Amino acid sequence: MTLRQLQLQTSWGNLRLVGGSRAGESTVILLPQLHLGLDPGRAHRAAPPMRTMVLSHGHMDHMGGLGYWASQRYLNSMPPATLIVPEPIVGDVRSLLELSARLEGGQPYRVTVVPVSEGDHHQLRRDMDLRFFATDHWVPTLGTQVIWHKHRLRPELAHLSEPEIAERRRAGDEVTLDVRNDILTYCADSGPGLLDARPDVFDAEVVLVECSFFRPADRDRAARYGHTHLADLLPQLKNLKCRHLVLLHASRRHRLREVEAIIDEEVRPHFAGELHHLNVDWD
């Protein structure tokens, strides 16, 4: 299956987003430039190069490719990797990886499993870290924010020459400010409660949010299983500050062409930014 690809312009630069999503089948989100994966929902050859993988929750359509990712990294002698997991399921996930490795008759996978909870941070690289937040789903689920940090000269020092700034730095003075940029938010599986409880996570430049159901008859189904219905999303569009909105997780109750038509006709006119989707028909 060929994954969809998006090239999204951000303050960090041109961000490449690769993935595919369908409710109940699979969600795979990859950021190759950052070697970061968000939910290994299906075995795909594009996933093993991701050195850091985040698992949002324990549903199989979001973790079905986990063993494949770990196994392929081991078989191809790739460096050790990091798997970030919600704390309530960390023991089961460790056991699953250990069992998979034993069934393959090999050594344990070279994967460090890191438990996280709401509000925790994880450093992805020197200038970028991940922050996690609880979503509105029916099992423990964490969304992920990708935060870029860059350093700027303090405004009060702008009049100084480079040698003078270097001298202050050697003297131990703080000559720069840490400027935070929320580059991307992945909301994972979530009902509409997240839109009301955590509007701040929707301020990122790129926001990936599910919109699973579109027909009026499915409104109760969406609420029962902790998913977002089109009717929940539409009233919030005018409040979103993101530059790019990426829709995910469409139910198989809707044909892909139907989903794309609804997005164009009912969502696009109400959103001021750039609208995208990563819904696919998995083979």
N, C-alpha and C positions, 0 to 999 in steps of 0.2 A: 504494500500500500504506500503510495506517495503521499507524504505529509504536506499539508499546506504551509506556505512560507509567506511571512510578512516582513517588509522592510519599513521600520517605523523611525521617523526622525525625532530625536530627543535632545535635550541639552547635553547629554553624555556623548551623543553622536548617533550614527545610523544603527539602530538596534534590530538585530535579526531575530525573528520569532518563528519557530518551526513547531508544528504540532497538528493534532487532530482530536476531535472530541465528539462523543455521542453518549447521551445518558444511558446507563446500564450496560454499555458495551466497552467503552474505553475512553480515557482522557490521557493524552501524552503532550506535555509542553516542554520544549527545549529552547535554551538560550545558548547556542553554540559558542558565541564570543566569550561568554562567562564560564563555559564548561559546566553549566547549571541545568539540571532537569527538575521539573515540577510535576510530579506524579508519573510514575512508570506504569501506566495503565495497560500497556500491551508490549509484547516483545517486538522491538524494531531495531534494525541495525544502526539507526542514528543515535540510539540511546547510550551504548557503552562508552563513547568518548566523554560523557559528562562525568566529571570528577566528583561533583557534589550532586546528590539527588535528595529532593525533599518529598516526603510522603505526607499528604494532607490528612488522610484518614484510612481506615482499614477496609473500605469496600473494594471488591475485586476489580471493578472497572477503573480503579485508580491505582491498583498495585499488581495487576495481573502479570506485568512484565518485570517485576522486581528481581526474581530469581535469575531471569535471563540476563538482565543488566549486570548483576554481580558475577554470574558465571562467565559471561563473555569477557569481562575485564580480567578475570583470573586466567582464562584460557589463552588470552592474547598478551599475557605478561604486562598488563598495564599497571601503573603505580597504584598504591593504596587509595581508596576512595572513602568518601564520607556519606552516610545516609542519615538524614535528619527526620525524626519520627515524633509524633505527639506522645508525650510521656505515658498516657494511659495504656498504650499498646506496644510500648518498647520491648517488653519481655517476650511477647508473642512474635514480634517481628524478628528479634534475635534468634528465637527458637526456629522460626521458619527458614532463615538463612542457614543455620547450622544443619537442619534436616536436609535442605536442598544440597548442600555440599557433601554430606554423607551419602546421599543417594547417588551422587555423581562419582563417588569413590575417590574423591580428591581431597586436598587439604582445605581447611576453612578458607572461605573467601577473604580477600584482603579489603574488608569493608569495616570501618568504624561506625557503629550505630550511636547516634547522639540524640538523647531525649530532649525535647523542648516543650515549653508551655507558653501560654499567652504572655506577651510582653518580653519574652526572651530574645536575645540577639545572638547571631552567629557571624563571625567574620569570614567573609567569602574570599577576600583578598585585601591588600593594604588600603585600598581606596573604596571598598565596597563591603557592606554587610547586609545581613538578612534580619528582619524582625518579624515576629509571628503574632497572629491575633486569632481569637476564637471566632468561628462563623456561626451561622444559625442553621445547623443541620441536626439530624436526629441521633447521630453518634458523635463522639468527640472529634472535632475537625478544626484544623488550623489553616488559615490563609497565610500568605507570605508577602512581605514587602521587600523590594530590592532598593537599597539606599546607597547612593553615591556620595562620597565625601570628597570635597576638594578644598584646598587651602588658598585663601586670598590674603593679600597684604592688608594689615589693619589700616583703615582710612586715615587715621591720625599720623601714620608714618609715610604717607604717599609723597611727601615733599623731600624725603631723605634719598640720598644717593645709594647705589648698590653697596659700596664699601661700608657706608654708615649702617645700613640694615644688617649686613653681615657681622659687623662689630657688636651690634645689639644682640644678635642671635648668639654669638659666642659668649656674651655676658649673661646669658640665660633668660633674656627677655622673650616673651611671646610676641612674635612679630607678625603672625598670621592668624586668621580666623578660620574655624572649621565650618564650611558652608555645606549644609545637608540638602541633597536633591532626592526626592522620592521618585525614582525612575519608573518603577513598575509595582503594581499590586495584583496578586493572583488571589481571587476570592474563593477558589476551590468550590466545593458544593455548599450552597447556602440558600436559605429561605430569605424572604424580604426583610426579616428583622435586622439583618446586618446593615441595611441601608439607613435605618433609623438609629441603631445603636452606635455605629462607628462611621459616621459620614466622613471622618478624616482620612480613612484608608482609600477613599475614592478621589482624593486630591492628587494622587500620583499622575505622572505624565501619561503612563499607559495603564489602563485598568482592564483586567480580564475578569469577566463576571458571567455567571451562568444565566441563561434564559431557557429553561427546559420545556415549558409548555406555552401554547399560544391560543388554544381554543377555550371559549368560556366554560365548556363542560369539564375541563380539566383543572379548574381553579381549586377545588377541594383536594384533588389528588396532589397538586403541588404543595399545598399547605400541610397535608398529612405526612409527606415524606421529606419535608425540609428543603424544598426547591423553589425557585423563583419563576413566577408566571409573567407573561408579557404585561398583564394588567397591573402587576406590582411594580414593574420597571418603568413603564411609561410616565407616571407622575413624577418620578425622580430625575428624569433626564435633564430637565431644565436646571437642576441644582448641581449637576456634575461638573467639576472643574478640569477633568482630565483632557488631555489633548487627543488621545487615542482611546476608544472604547472597543474592546474585543469581546464578542459574544461567543459563549461556549455551551456545550452540554444539551443540545436540542434532543428532545425525545424522538425515538423511532416511530412514534405516533404521527410524526410529520415527515413527509418526503423532503429531501434536501432542497429541491427546487421551490417547494412551498415555503420552507423556512427562509430562503434567500429573498423570495418575493415579499414576505411579511416584513423582513428587516428593512428592505428598500422602501416599502410603501408606508409602514406604520412607525418605524423607529427613526429612520434617517431624517425625516422632516422635523423631528423634535430635538435633535442633538446637534449642537453647534460645532462639535469637533469632528474628527475623522472616525468613521465607523467601519469596523471590520468584523470578520467572524472566522473561527477555526473549526466549524462543524464539517464533518466528513461522512461519507458512507464507507464504513470499514468493509473490506473484502470478507 
